[in-house]
Amino acid sequence: MIGPVAVLALTTSLVACSTNDDANPASTSGDEQVSDVDLSALGEPNPAAGDPVLIGFGAGFGDEGQAAGARQLLDGVQTAVEYQNEYRNGLAGHPIELFTCDLGALPETAVDCANQFVEKGVAVVLIPVASNGGSIVPIVTKAGIPYVSFSATSLEELASPDAFSIAGGGIAGLGSVALDAEKRGFKTVSHVLIDVPQITVVASSVGNPLFEAAGVTQEVIPAPLGTPDLTSQLSTADGDAILISGDAAICASALQAYQTLGLDTPLYVQTTCITDDIAKALPGIFDGVYVATSLADSEDDGDVFAAMVEKYAPDEDVARQPVEAGVFAVGVSTLISFASALEGIAAPTGEAISAGLEGAGVQPLFLGDPVTFDCGEPILALASSLCSVQGHIVTLDADGDVAESQFYDPTDIFAEALSR
């Protein structure tokens, strides 16, 4: 399972492709707004008081390939902040405020953001998914600021003290794809992903033995950053299925090449690939696609999510179902899951946040049912910051809606793969 890079960039994990009225219960007919969303799902207000707590947020706003996804991600986080502050007592009773920073696409821009987070004195850095998060982690954690991601994309994010990846994202996505490929009888999966060393190293060193543990071979096909045409890379894919992961630019280029070449090879994508822009540019591209994601359209969380969108982002072109809402929903899930795990802390300090996450025990991933996360005991010795490896493989229909969803827990094949 992400715009941000998934993890593997690989890493993450979302779907924002549906723009039809069926996917969004709030639709407009003439001058009349019609909605069947029940706002009572939000519950009773429990507003936060006291002094605000500052949370650092970053995404690639200034990078042309990532900007659209970054804005959707920020909109999702901001919507969750408004809900959390009004209905769930903020963070430890304090209203949450965001300090946002443009991560760009280069390590030096991420370093600049990290230094701004330290200077601003944020309590925690919350970056759902980024291609250059590894440049931020050493700086902020050294300053006593925990780093929380939805989907880690680098070794620094995966294995640093005071770094937490609450959802498995692309790492879990690899495990889910491996198990799903085995189930469907695919022998080889060609993995097209962004050619950034910190990502390709993880994809190969973790992904290859992981697929082997499931009886499947992974063929890694690096896609150079910024390459607008990946036809030559896609033409070399010999697998029984193709997996595409990366930021919105890589995904758009790879999916354009897939369509140009007229391929009918079964296609997996990380959720960062599923954006409204891509769906509009490449009509029908997501029909029958398998999406590796941490999210699911569960009923209870889904009702709350729909009400949140209706109340706080009614003018945004966002589906009211979590999976179909894509990157926006990842932003929501990250903030709410993080805050829910910390309901018992006395004060929102960096030290208390790290201790609270480590001691929270098993927590439900908001919008991910039945996915859970636990940031206490490491799931993987070599990736101690990873709090979950569970995920879903979601099949989309011609309208970009969820046609089928399968939950996977690849913990056993992770243990087997990383013990080799």
Secondary structure, DSSP 8 states (H G I E B T S, - for coil): -----EETTEB---B----STTT-S-EEETTEEE----GGGG-S-----SS-EEEEEEE-TTSTTTHHHHHHHHHHHHHHHHHHHHHS-TBTTB-EEEEEEE--SSHHHHHHHHHHHHHHT-SEEE-S--TTGGGTHHHHHHTT--EEESS--SHHHHS-TTEEE-S-HHHHHHHHHHHHHHHHT--EEEEEEE--HHHHHHHHHTHHHHHHHTT-EEEEEEE-TT-S--HHHHHT--SSEEEEES-HHHHHHHHHHHHHTT--S-EEEEGGGB-HHHHHHSTTTTTT-EEEES----HHHHHHHHHHHHHH-TTS---SSTTTTTHHHHHHHHHHHHHHHTTT-SS--HHHHHHHHHHS-SEE-TT-TT-EE-SSS-SBTTBTTB----EEEEEE-TTS-EEEEEEE-THHHHHHHHT-
